[in-house]
Amino acid sequence: MKFSGYTGEVDYQITGVLKSLASGRSPLRGLLRTVPETAAALFKAGEGALRLDDGRSYRITLLGYSSGSDTAYFEIRP
């Protein structure tokens, strides 16, 4: 994960098939888990880059976060 002022690892889960991004039809959504302070800072930043386990990197836009939570929700667009 990389966003303004932070580079590090997070746990993530993506709903859907990444290959569907190539068609450009619709974005995929997912969630990431990290310490609450990092989740809050990421949500405040609004966007970042998520590097997947296979090495591919995607730009993400943050959709939601609850104060004090270790989870933030995001969207990946093609």
ChimeraX attribute file (.defattr): number of C-alpha atoms within 10 A of each C-alpha:
attribute: neighborCount
match mode: 1-to-1
recipient: residues
	/A:1	20
	/A:2	17
	/A:3	18
	/A:4	13
	/A:5	8
	/A:6	12
	/A:7	12
	/A:8	11
	/A:9	13
	/A:10	16
	/A:11	11
	/A:12	19
	/A:13	13
	/A:14	15
	/A:15	10
	/A:16	12
	/A:17	8
	/A:18	12
	/A:19	9
	/A:20	13
	/A:21	15
	/A:22	10
	/A:23	9
	/A:24	10
	/A:25	10
	/A:26	12
	/A:27	15
	/A:28	18
	/A:29	18
	/A:30	17
	/A:31	18
	/A:32	17
	/A:33	17
	/A:34	17
	/A:35	12
	/A:36	17
	/A:37	12
	/A:38	18
	/A:39	23
	/A:40	21
	/A:41	14
	/A:42	22
	/A:43	21
	/A:44	12
	/A:45	14
	/A:46	16
	/A:47	18
	/A:48	20
	/A:49	16
	/A:50	22
	/A:51	17
	/A:52	15
	/A:53	8
	/A:54	6
	/A:55	8
	/A:56	8
	/A:57	13
	/A:58	16
	/A:59	17
	/A:60	23
	/A:61	19
	/A:62	20
	/A:63	15
	/A:64	14
	/A:65	19
	/A:66	13
	/A:67	11
	/A:68	11
	/A:69	15
	/A:70	16
	/A:71	22
	/A:72	23
	/A:73	21
	/A:74	25
	/A:75	19
	/A:76	19
	/A:77	16
	/A:78	16
